[in-house]
Every structure is written in structure tokens, then in C-alpha cells.
Amino acid sequence: MTKVHPNAAAAAVAELRRAEFPCAGGARATEAEVLTVWRKSLLFNGNGFTVYDSKGNLVFRVDNYSTGSRGEVVLMDAAGRPLLTIRRKKLSLGDHWLIYNGEEAVNPRFAVKKHASLLHSKALARVTPCGSGAKSCLAYDIEGSYSHRCCAVYDDRRQQLAEIKRKESVHGITLGHDVFRLIVQPGLDASFAMAMVILLEQMFGSRGSLLKG
């Protein structure tokens, strides 16, 4: 089996440096952050994601059970602390989601709506800020093909801030769709970028929703 996480021993104690998440920015990196995303939960019989940095340290995890809350996905750091909660918006038309800080249930930070069109389009989803201070935050567009693991997040100035790409092994062999790269540019919070991956899986994933029940 191809080695996905080269430093699993350090993964259990690795912790993510996380900013205040003001406008999906605040990340202090000076160069692009390359993450390896594995469509697999760390927990037995779990359903979710495991995410490693370029050194093989665990940075994010998503673990959902069949007995868990319906309509909700929690993104956690390496130690299992909740970073963001993604909930399906109630009584809304179409595929519409809200992103909250931590495990909060009020004052969502962002709304994400799946692009609906009868015509062929690269547009996948639109991300807009919510609540107070929203005017100072950017809106984002997600375009490309998630099924081919080839898509990107753009701001309202058409600057590419994050990208999902197929991952190759050290021998140049392209891995399956369950293992791919998430490249996050400076200025975008990596947890926000991973939230976009979770939402794309909910909207376009071939293996079905992360949510059970």
C-alpha cells in the first residue's frame, strides 16, 4: 500500500497554529501550504477525512458516526478540538450550508451554496460572508471538477487562493481519488480551505455524504 502519512508517530501530538478566522484569512504563512487529504477517518467504522502537512504531521481530522448529528460536520485539529462546524441550512432551496466557528450554533461566519445551472459550467459553489463585518470580508467562488480532484477557490478579484489536485506517489504513480493534495496560498486560513473540501464532498462526492442516517 502506498504510504500516505510518512510521520504518523508525530501525528498524535501535532497541533495546528490557528488564527482568529476573521475573513477566512489571518494565516501567517509566507509560502503555499501543501496538505495531503485522505478520505478516511482515523476511527474504526468512522466516516470522514484525515489531513497531513508536508512533514507528515496530522493537522485536521473529520470523524462522523452513523449515530452522530444529522446535517452537521465538525472539522477538528490534530488533538480533536473543534475548529469549524458545517451545517446544512434548514428550509432552504438547493444545497445550502453554513460555516460556524468551533461548535457554535449561532452567528454563522459564511454561507455556501451549490451552483445550480442546466448549462455546462465550471462553477461549483459560491461562498459569501454572514453577519456583522461581512462587508469587509471577501466572497469566494469554487470552480473546476471535484470528481476529478481538479478545482480551485478564487476570491472576488479572481486570485486563486486554494487548489485541489491529484497526488502522485514518490514513484510518480497517480494515487486514487481518496488521496489528494490541498494547496493553500498565503493569506487564506487552511481550516477554511479544508471546510471547502468537506462541502465539495457533500455536494459532489461519489461515495455519498459524510453524514449518515
Salt bridges, closest charged atoms under 4 A:
GLU15 OE1 - ARG81 NH2 3.51
ASP63 OD2 - ARG61 NE 2.84
GLU72 OE1 - ARG87 NE 2.83
ASP77 OD2 - ARG81 NE 3.03
ASP95 OD1 - ARG88 NH1 3.02
ASP141 OD2 - ARG126 NH1 2.64
GLU143 OE2 - ARG158 NH1 2.86
ASP155 OD2 - ARG157 NH2 3.71
ASP178 OD2 - ARG207 NH1 3.10
GLU201 OE2 - ARG39 NE 3.18
